[in-house]
Amino acid sequence: MCRNIRVLFNFEPPATDEEVRAAALQYVRKVSGSSKPSAKNEEVFYAAVAEIEAITRRLVDSLETTAAPRDRETEIAKARIKNAQRFG
């Protein structure tokens, strides 16, 4: 359920708004135990996503490091290798 929650800090180019929103949505889905909220909970569900998205963006934009920025293609390749080892 948390496939889109990935490291978002220290990438070149920086994490996109879509990546931040996907991570926030996955977080709220995990915490609420629901991938799609009921009509009664839809407003609070998406309000939580928006709040977490804003907080995440502020965090990612505020963090500092001396490490070299990560490369998305390299990280994707590492994830594929790890996935192949795990699932065959």
DSSP file (Angstrom, degrees, kcal/mol; ACC not computed):
  #  RESIDUE AA STRUCTURE BP1 BP2  ACC     N-H-->O    O-->H-N    N-H-->O    O-->H-N    TCO  KAPPA ALPHA  PHI   PSI    X-CA   Y-CA   Z-CA
    1    1 A M              0   0    0      0, 0.0     3,-0.3     0, 0.0    29,-0.1   0.000 360.0 360.0 360.0 -20.2    0.0    0.0    0.0
    2    2 A C    >   +     0   0    0      1,-0.2     3,-1.3     2,-0.1    25,-0.1  -0.081 360.0 126.9-107.7  34.2    3.0    2.4    0.5
    3    3 A R  T 3  S+     0   0    0      1,-0.3    -1,-0.2    23,-0.1    20,-0.1   0.818  72.7  51.9 -61.6 -31.2    4.7    2.0   -2.8
    4    4 A N  T 3  S+     0   0    0     -3,-0.3     2,-1.2    18,-0.2    -1,-0.3   0.499  80.9  99.5 -88.6  -2.1    4.7    5.7   -3.5
    5    5 A I    <   +     0   0    0     -3,-1.3     2,-0.3    18,-0.1    15,-0.1  -0.734  55.3 147.5 -85.7 103.4    6.3    6.7   -0.3
    6    6 A R        -     0   0    0     -2,-1.2     2,-0.2    13,-0.2    -2,-0.0  -0.810  58.8 -73.8-129.6 167.4    9.9    7.1   -1.4
    7    7 A V        +     0   0    0     -2,-0.3    -1,-0.0     1,-0.2    -2,-0.0  -0.483  46.3 175.6 -61.6 129.1   12.8    9.3   -0.4
    8    8 A L        +     0   0    0     -2,-0.2     7,-0.7     7,-0.1     3,-0.4   0.495  44.9  95.7-114.3  -9.4   12.1   12.7   -1.8
    9    9 A F  S    S+     0   0    0      1,-0.2    61,-0.1     5,-0.1    52,-0.1  -0.602  80.3  15.9 -91.6 145.6   15.0   14.7   -0.5
   10   10 A N  S    S+     0   0    0     -2,-0.3    60,-3.6    50,-0.2     2,-0.3   0.887  81.5 139.9  68.1  46.6   18.3   15.4   -2.3
   11   11 A F  B     -a   70   0A   0     -3,-0.4    -1,-0.2    58,-0.2    60,-0.2  -0.885  52.0-114.5-113.9 151.0   17.4   14.7   -5.9
   12   12 A E  S    S+     0   0    0     58,-1.7    60,-0.4    -2,-0.3     3,-0.0  -0.967 111.3  30.7-123.3 112.9   18.4   16.6   -9.0
   13   13 A P  S    S-     0   0    0      0, 0.0    -1,-0.1     0, 0.0     3,-0.1   0.576 115.5-112.1 -73.4 162.2   15.9   17.8  -10.2
   14   14 A P        -     0   0    0      0, 0.0    -2,-0.1     0, 0.0    -5,-0.1  -0.067  45.3 -71.5 -60.6 163.0   14.1   18.2   -6.9
   15   15 A A        -     0   0    0     -7,-0.7     2,-0.1    -4,-0.1    -7,-0.1  -0.250  54.8-125.1 -55.3 137.9   11.0   16.2   -6.0
   16   16 A T     >  -     0   0    0     -3,-0.1     4,-2.0     1,-0.1     5,-0.2  -0.375  18.5-111.5 -81.8 164.1    8.0   17.2   -8.0
   17   17 A D  H  > S+     0   0    0      1,-0.2     4,-2.6     2,-0.2     5,-0.2   0.851 119.8  56.8 -61.8 -34.1    4.6   18.3   -6.6
   18   18 A E  H  > S+     0   0    0      2,-0.2     4,-2.5     1,-0.2    -1,-0.2   0.899 106.4  48.4 -65.0 -40.9    3.1   15.1   -8.0
   19   19 A E  H  > S+     0   0    0      2,-0.2     4,-2.0     1,-0.2    -2,-0.2   0.904 112.6  48.4 -65.3 -41.1    5.7   12.9   -6.1
   20   20 A V  H  X S+     0   0    0     -4,-2.0     4,-2.2     2,-0.2    -2,-0.2   0.920 113.0  47.8 -65.5 -43.6    5.0   14.8   -2.9
   21   21 A R  H  X S+     0   0    0     -4,-2.6     4,-2.8     2,-0.2    -2,-0.2   0.905 109.7  52.8 -64.7 -41.5    1.2   14.4   -3.4
   22   22 A A  H  X S+     0   0    0     -4,-2.5     4,-2.4     1,-0.2    -1,-0.2   0.905 110.6  47.7 -61.0 -41.4    1.5   10.7   -4.2
   23   23 A A  H  X S+     0   0    0     -4,-2.0     4,-2.2     2,-0.2    -1,-0.2   0.909 112.3  49.1 -65.9 -41.4    3.5   10.2   -1.0
   24   24 A A  H  X S+     0   0    0     -4,-2.2     4,-2.4     2,-0.2    -2,-0.2   0.915 111.7  49.4 -64.1 -42.8    1.0   12.1    1.1
   25   25 A L  H  X S+     0   0    0     -4,-2.8     4,-2.5     1,-0.2    -2,-0.2   0.925 111.3  48.4 -62.5 -45.4   -1.9   10.2   -0.4
   26   26 A Q  H  X S+     0   0    0     -4,-2.4     4,-2.5     2,-0.2    -1,-0.2   0.889 110.5  52.4 -63.0 -38.7   -0.2    6.8    0.3
   27   27 A Y  H  X S+     0   0    0     -4,-2.2     4,-2.8     2,-0.2     5,-0.2   0.944 111.4  45.2 -62.0 -48.2    0.5    7.9    3.8
   28   28 A V  H  X S+     0   0    0     -4,-2.4     4,-2.6     1,-0.2     6,-0.3   0.889 112.2  52.7 -65.0 -38.7   -3.1    8.9    4.5
   29   29 A R  H  X>S+     0   0    0     -4,-2.5     4,-1.6    -5,-0.2     5,-1.1   0.931 112.2  45.6 -60.0 -45.1   -4.3    5.6    2.9
   30   30 A K  H  <5S+     0   0    0     -4,-2.5    -2,-0.2     2,-0.2    -1,-0.2   0.943 115.7  44.7 -64.6 -48.8   -2.0    3.6    5.1
   31   31 A V  H  <5S+     0   0    0     -4,-2.8    -1,-0.2     1,-0.2    -2,-0.2   0.887 118.7  42.5 -65.5 -39.4   -2.9    5.4    8.3
   32   32 A S  H  <5S-     0   0    0     -4,-2.6    -1,-0.2    -5,-0.2    -2,-0.2   0.704 101.5-131.7 -81.3 -18.7   -6.7    5.4    7.6
   33   33 A G  T  <5S+     0   0    0     -4,-1.6     2,-0.4    -5,-0.2    -3,-0.2   0.704  73.8 104.4  75.9  18.9   -6.7    1.8    6.4
   34   34 A S      < -     0   0    0     -5,-1.1    -1,-0.2    -6,-0.3    -2,-0.2  -0.995  53.8-165.8-138.1 129.7   -8.7    2.8    3.3
   35   35 A S  S    S+     0   0    0     -2,-0.4    -1,-0.1     1,-0.3    -6,-0.1   0.738  93.0  25.8 -84.1 -22.6   -7.5    3.3   -0.3
   36   36 A K  S    S-     0   0    0     -7,-0.1    -1,-0.3     9,-0.0     6,-0.1  -0.959  87.6-132.5-139.8 120.7  -10.8    5.1   -1.1
   37   37 A P        -     0   0    0      0, 0.0     5,-0.1     0, 0.0    -8,-0.0  -0.313  24.9-107.0 -72.0 154.4  -12.7    7.0    1.6
   38   38 A S    >>  -     0   0    0      1,-0.1     4,-1.2     3,-0.0     3,-0.6  -0.297  37.4-102.5 -68.1 164.4  -16.4    6.6    2.0
   39   39 A A  T 34 S+     0   0    0      1,-0.2     4,-0.4     2,-0.2     3,-0.3   0.860 124.3  55.3 -58.3 -35.3  -18.5    9.6    0.9
   40   40 A K  T 34 S+     0   0    0      1,-0.2    -1,-0.2     2,-0.1     4,-0.2   0.832 116.5  35.0 -67.4 -32.7  -18.9   10.5    4.6
   41   41 A N  T <> S+     0   0    0     -3,-0.6     4,-2.5     1,-0.1    -1,-0.2   0.428  89.1  98.2-101.9  -1.4  -15.1   10.6    5.1
   42   42 A E  H  X S+     0   0    0     -4,-1.2     4,-2.4    -3,-0.3     5,-0.3   0.890  81.6  50.4 -58.4 -44.1  -14.0   12.0    1.8
   43   43 A E  H  > S+     0   0    0     -4,-0.4     4,-1.8     1,-0.2    -1,-0.2   0.933 115.5  40.8 -62.7 -47.6  -13.7   15.6    2.8
   44   44 A V  H  > S+     0   0    0     -4,-0.2     4,-2.1     2,-0.2    -1,-0.2   0.852 112.9  56.6 -71.3 -32.6  -11.5   14.9    5.9
   45   45 A F  H  X S+     0   0    0     -4,-2.5     4,-1.8     1,-0.2    -2,-0.2   0.957 112.7  39.0 -60.4 -52.6   -9.5   12.3    4.0
   46   46 A Y  H  X S+     0   0    0     -4,-2.4     4,-2.1     1,-0.2    -1,-0.2   0.771 111.9  57.7 -74.5 -25.3   -8.5   14.7    1.2
   47   47 A A  H  X S+     0   0    0     -4,-1.8     4,-2.3    -5,-0.3    -1,-0.2   0.900 107.4  49.1 -66.2 -39.8   -8.0   17.6    3.7
   48   48 A A  H  X S+     0   0    0     -4,-2.1     4,-2.6     2,-0.2     5,-0.2   0.900 109.1  52.3 -65.1 -40.6   -5.5   15.4    5.5
   49   49 A V  H  X S+     0   0    0     -4,-1.8     4,-2.4     1,-0.2    -2,-0.2   0.929 110.3  48.3 -59.6 -45.4   -3.7   14.6    2.2
   50   50 A A  H  X S+     0   0    0     -4,-2.1     4,-2.2     2,-0.2    -2,-0.2   0.902 112.4  48.1 -63.8 -41.7   -3.5   18.3    1.4
   51   51 A E  H  X S+     0   0    0     -4,-2.3     4,-2.4     2,-0.2    -2,-0.2   0.932 113.9  45.6 -64.8 -45.4   -2.1   19.1    4.9
   52   52 A I  H  X S+     0   0    0     -4,-2.6     4,-2.7     1,-0.2    -2,-0.2   0.868 110.6  54.7 -67.5 -35.5    0.5   16.3    4.7
   53   53 A E  H  X S+     0   0    0     -4,-2.4     4,-2.4    -5,-0.2    -1,-0.2   0.931 110.4  45.8 -60.7 -45.9    1.5   17.3    1.2
   54   54 A A  H  X S+     0   0    0     -4,-2.2     4,-2.2     2,-0.2    -2,-0.2   0.912 114.1  47.9 -65.0 -43.2    2.1   20.9    2.4
   55   55 A I  H  X S+     0   0    0     -4,-2.4     4,-2.4     2,-0.2    -2,-0.2   0.912 112.4  49.6 -64.1 -42.6    4.1   19.7    5.4
   56   56 A T  H  X S+     0   0    0     -4,-2.7     4,-2.9     2,-0.2     5,-0.3   0.911 109.6  50.8 -63.9 -42.7    6.1   17.3    3.3
   57   57 A R  H  X S+     0   0    0     -4,-2.4     4,-2.4     1,-0.2    -1,-0.2   0.925 111.0  48.5 -61.5 -44.2    7.0   20.0    0.7
   58   58 A R  H  X S+     0   0    0     -4,-2.2     4,-1.4     2,-0.2    -2,-0.2   0.916 113.3  48.4 -62.0 -42.2    8.1   22.4    3.5
   59   59 A L  H >X S+     0   0    0     -4,-2.4     4,-1.8     2,-0.2     3,-0.6   0.961 113.1  45.4 -61.9 -52.7   10.3   19.6    5.0
   60   60 A V  H 3< S+     0   0    0     -4,-2.9   -50,-0.2     1,-0.3    -1,-0.2   0.883 115.1  48.3 -61.0 -39.4   11.9   18.6    1.7
   61   61 A D  H 3< S+     0   0    0     -4,-2.4    -1,-0.3    -5,-0.3    -2,-0.2   0.741 113.7  47.8 -72.9 -22.1   12.5   22.2    0.7
   62   62 A S  H << S+     0   0    0     -4,-1.4    -2,-0.2    -3,-0.6    -1,-0.2   0.707  87.0 100.8 -92.9 -22.5   14.0   23.0    4.1
   63   63 A L     <  -     0   0    0     -4,-1.8     2,-0.3    -5,-0.1   -53,-0.1  -0.305  54.9-160.1 -66.4 147.9   16.4   20.1    4.6
   64   64 A E        +     0   0    0    -54,-0.0     2,-0.3     2,-0.0    -2,-0.1  -0.939  13.4 170.0-128.0 151.5   20.1   20.7    3.8
   65   65 A T        -     0   0    0     -2,-0.3   -55,-0.0     2,-0.1    -2,-0.0  -0.987  35.9-145.7-154.0 158.5   22.9   18.3    3.1
   66   66 A T  S    S+     0   0    0     -2,-0.3     2,-0.1     2,-0.1    -1,-0.1   0.447  71.7 107.6-101.6  -4.7   26.5   18.3    1.9
   67   67 A A  S    S-     0   0    0      1,-0.1    -2,-0.1     3,-0.0     3,-0.1  -0.359  82.0 -98.9 -71.5 152.6   26.0   15.0    0.0
   68   68 A A        -     0   0    0      1,-0.1    -1,-0.1    -2,-0.1    -2,-0.1  -0.430  49.7 -94.1 -67.3 145.3   25.8   15.0   -3.8
   69   69 A P        -     0   0    0      0, 0.0   -58,-0.2     0, 0.0     2,-0.1  -0.277  42.0-113.2 -60.9 146.7   22.3   15.0   -5.2
   70   70 A R  B     -a   11   0A   0    -60,-3.6   -58,-1.7   -61,-0.1     2,-0.5  -0.442  21.2-128.1 -77.1 154.5   20.9   11.6   -6.1
   71   71 A D     >  -     0   0    0    -60,-0.2     4,-2.3     1,-0.1     5,-0.2  -0.923   8.2-145.1-105.2 126.2   20.2   10.6   -9.6
   72   72 A R  H  > S+     0   0    0     -2,-0.5     4,-2.5   -60,-0.4     5,-0.2   0.896  98.8  52.1 -58.6 -43.4   16.6    9.3  -10.3
   73   73 A E  H  > S+     0   0    0      1,-0.2     4,-2.2     2,-0.2    -1,-0.2   0.901 110.1  48.6 -63.0 -40.8   17.7    6.8  -12.9
   74   74 A T  H  > S+     0   0    0      2,-0.2     4,-2.3     1,-0.2    -1,-0.2   0.917 112.3  48.7 -63.5 -43.7   20.4    5.3  -10.6
   75   75 A E  H  X S+     0   0    0     -4,-2.3     4,-2.2     1,-0.2    -2,-0.2   0.872 110.5  51.1 -65.6 -37.2   17.9    5.0   -7.8
   76   76 A I  H  X S+     0   0    0     -4,-2.5     4,-2.2     2,-0.2    -1,-0.2   0.910 109.9  50.0 -65.0 -42.5   15.3    3.3  -10.1
   77   77 A A  H  X S+     0   0    0     -4,-2.2     4,-2.1     2,-0.2    -2,-0.2   0.913 110.4  49.7 -62.7 -43.1   18.0    0.8  -11.2
   78   78 A K  H  X S+     0   0    0     -4,-2.3     4,-2.5     1,-0.2    -1,-0.2   0.912 110.5  50.7 -61.0 -42.3   18.9    0.0   -7.6
   79   79 A A  H  X S+     0   0    0     -4,-2.2     4,-2.6     1,-0.2    -2,-0.2   0.886 108.7  51.4 -64.3 -39.2   15.2   -0.5   -6.7
   80   80 A R  H  X S+     0   0    0     -4,-2.2     4,-2.5     2,-0.2    -1,-0.2   0.909 110.9  47.9 -64.3 -42.1   14.7   -2.8   -9.7
   81   81 A I  H  X S+     0   0    0     -4,-2.1     4,-2.3     2,-0.2    -2,-0.2   0.937 113.5  47.3 -63.6 -46.5   17.7   -4.9   -8.6
   82   82 A K  H  X S+     0   0    0     -4,-2.5     4,-2.0     1,-0.2    -2,-0.2   0.902 112.8  49.6 -61.4 -41.6   16.5   -5.1   -5.0
   83   83 A N  H  X S+     0   0    0     -4,-2.6     4,-3.0     2,-0.2     5,-0.4   0.900 109.7  50.7 -64.7 -42.0   13.0   -6.0   -6.2
   84   84 A A  H  X S+     0   0    0     -4,-2.5     4,-2.1     1,-0.2    -2,-0.2   0.894 111.5  48.2 -63.8 -40.1   14.3   -8.8   -8.5
   85   85 A Q  H  < S+     0   0    0     -4,-2.3    -1,-0.2     2,-0.2    -2,-0.2   0.882 116.5  43.9 -66.6 -37.5   16.4  -10.2   -5.6
   86   86 A R  H  < S+     0   0    0     -4,-2.0    -2,-0.2    -5,-0.2    -1,-0.2   0.911 130.5  20.5 -74.9 -43.1   13.4  -10.0   -3.3
   87   87 A F  H  <        0   0    0     -4,-3.0    -3,-0.2    -5,-0.1    -2,-0.2   0.529 360.0 360.0-109.2  -8.8   10.7  -11.4   -5.6
   88   88 A G     <        0   0    0     -4,-2.1    -4,-0.2    -5,-0.4    -3,-0.1   0.466 360.0 360.0  78.8 360.0   12.7  -13.2   -8.2
